[in-house]
């Protein structure tokens, strides 16, 4: 092909804008999602060392954001503050940033967003006792932090844009997406990176989702929430945190819901929330 001729666009492979691509989950998905049949356009506030073509932009930059959204088939929105912070910082990054992303999607005609919500949107929900049913996705919002509050807003914003503008969203209340579980509490909410990619793929590809809220974890023996809505999207988790249980229980003991930091779904986010370092 002559050098002055543009390369032909691969229209058969969906192009997904991945926001927060330099973050922990974003980095994992940059590696894992292409195997599920996607091309990724990465966006973050900071450069990505191994991806020189990534878009470096703040969600507050409307024109840069709109250009990043333009021509994509869907958006996987992972950007934002992922721990507790001041309300002012949460407002700018998570609340205003998510609004600006939806506006850019509306303006550019993108009709599918996968929103990284969090279990902390319902973090003040009591930890289920033995024999209690799993926590359903329609349990009332009970945020445990300003961070959790921003995820409640994101879910409600997604519902608004579906009802008002026909933009479909799957809001995934992610548990803890790490290579391995690192606490006894995490045995219940762990999402392996491979299952994370499977879940994001299901959320990107399922038909007629409107606005659907699901929990995001692996098929953990100790799960405390209802994974059936996620399975209804076609999600088939293959991993189980139980492989880490013996080591963690020997170190920490069994989960004890009488302890304040283990009495509710959000864990230590209610008693000693980790603070965003930036």
N, C-alpha and C positions, 0 to 999 in steps of 0.2 A: 504494500500500500504506500503511495507517495507520502512524503513527510507532511505535506500541507493538507492532507485529507484527514478529517476527524475519524477516530475509531468508531466503528459501529457499536451502538449501545446494545447491551445484552438485555433485551426486553423480556426474555423468558424467565430470568431469575429475579425475584423481587428485590428491590433496593430499599433497605431499612435505615432510617436515621437513628443512630445510637447515641443518645445524649448521656453525658457522664461517662464517656468511654474510657477515661483515664482512671476511674475509681476502681474499687475492689471488684464489684460485680461486673462493671463494664469491661475491665481487663479480662476477666474470665470469659465473658460472652464474645469478645472480639476473637478469642481463640476457638470457641466451641460452636457458635451459631452458624458460621459458614457451612459446616458439614450438614446442616439441616436444609440447605438450599437457599441461602441468602447472600446478597452482597450488602456490605455495611458501609455507611458513610458515618464516620466517627466525628463527634463534636464534644469538646470540653473547653473549660476556661484556660487550661494549661496545655502546652504542646505534649504530644505523645512521641517519645523518643524513637520507637520503631515504626511509626506511621506518619511520615512527613506530610502526607496529603490530608491529614485530619484537619477539620475545621476548628480553629481556635477562636472562640467567641463566647461572650457572656449572654445569658438568656435575656438580659435587658437590652441588648442591641437588636432592635427590631429588624432592621434591614439585613444584618448578617444572619439572624435566625431564619428569616423568611427565605433567604437564599439557600440556607442549609436544608430547609424543608422541601424546597422546590424540586419537583421531579421524583420524589420518593413515593414508594407504595405504602409505607407504614412507618410509624415511629415507635421505638422502644425508649421510653422516658425513664432514665435512671439518674438524671442529674439532680443535684441539690445537696443540702446538708443532711447527713444520714445519722446524726447523733443529736443530742440536745444542744441548744444554743440560746442566745437572747431572742426575744420575740422579734426584735427589729431585724436580726439576721435571718431568722426563719421566714419572716414576712417577705423579705426581698428575694431570697434564693428559692424557697419552696412554694410559697403562695403566689407571689407575683410572677415568678419564673414559670410556673406551671400554667398560669393564665396566659402569659405571652406565648407559650408554646402552642396552646390550643388555638389562640387567635391566628398564629402563623399557619397552622394546619388548615383552619377554616379558609383563610385567604388563598392558600395554594391548592385547595381541593383534596387534601389528604383525608381519607375516610376511616383510617384504623390507627388507633393509638393503644399501646400496652403501657399502662401506668404502674410504676413500682410504688405501690402503697406499702403498708407495713402492718404487722400484728400490733404495733403500738397505737394504731387507730382505735383499737379495742383493748388496750393494755391494762385498763383498770377493771376488766372483767375478772371475776374470781376464778382461780385455778380449779378446774373440775375435780371433784372428789371421786373415789372409787365407785364405779357403777353409774356415774353421771353420764349423760349423753355428750357427744362431742360438741364443741362450741360451733353454732351455725354461722353462716355468712351474714344472716340477717339480724344477728345480735346487735343491739344499739351501739352506736359510737360511744366509746368511753376512753378518750385519749389519756395517755399517762404523762405527756410532756407537751411542750409547744411543738416539738417534732411530730409527735403523734397527732396533734391537732391539725398540723399542715397536711397530713395524709387524709384526715377526715375531709378537709376542704377539697383535696384533689379528687377524692371519690365523688363528692357532691358536684364538683365542677364537671367531671366526666359525665355524670347523669344529665346535667344541664345542657351540655353540648350535644348529647345524643337527642334529648327531647327537642331542643331548639334548632339544631343545625344538622342532625343526622350523622354526626361523627361517632363511630362505634369505639368503645373502649373496653378492654378487660383490665380491671384493677386487681392487681395481685398483692395480697397481704403477705409479703415475704417474711419468712421467719428469720433464719440465719444461714446465709449462703456462703459457706466456707468449705475448703477441702476436707476438713474433719470437724466433728463436734468437739467443743472445748469446755463444756460444762454439763452438769447433770440436767439442768433446765433445757439446754440446747438439744438434748436427746429427743425431746418432744417436737421441736420446731425446726430442726436442721433440714436444710435444702442443699443437697449435694450439687456441685457445679454442673455435673452432667444432667441431673434431673432439672436444674434450673434452665438449662438450654432446651430440654424437652418441653418444659412448661411454657417458656416464652414462645417456642415454635407453635405449640398448640394454640396459644392466645393470639398469635399473629395469623394463623391459618384457618381457625374455626369459622364457620359461616354463621351469619345472623346472630351476633352476640349482643347487639344493642349496647347496653351497659351491663356488664357482668362482673360481679365481685367474687373472687375466689381466694382461698388460702394457698400459700406457696410453701410446701415442704415435701420432703421425700416420703416414702411409704414407711414411716417410722413405727416400730412396734409400740412406742409410747406416745403416739400422737394424741393431741388433745382437741383438735378441731376437725371439722367435716371437710374431707377432701373430695367428696362426690361432685360438687359443682366444677372443680377443676378436671376431674375425670370426664365429665360430660363434654368438655371441650376436646377430648381426645388425649388428654394427658395420661400417660402410663408410667408412673414412677418406678424405678428399678432398684433404688438404693434404700438402705435402712441404717439408721444411726446406731442400732444395737451392737454393731461391731466395735463401738467405742465405749459401750456401757460399763464393762467390768473395770476398766482402768479408771474411768471417771468416778464411779461409785466408790471404788477403793480409796480414792483421793478425797472425795467430798461427802460421801454418804448419800443415801437416797434423798430424793426431793422431799422437802418437809413444808407443806402449805401452811403450817402454823407459824413459820418464820416470815417476818414482814416482807423480805426480799423475794420470797417464793410463794406468796399468798395469792398473787394475781398474775395474769398472763404476761404482763410486761416485765416481770422480774425486777431486777435492780434499777430499771428505768424509773420506777416509782420511789425508790428509797435513796438511790445514789446514782443519778443518771450520768452516763459518760458524756463529757462536754466536747463539742466540736473544737478542734485545736486551732482553727484559722480565724 
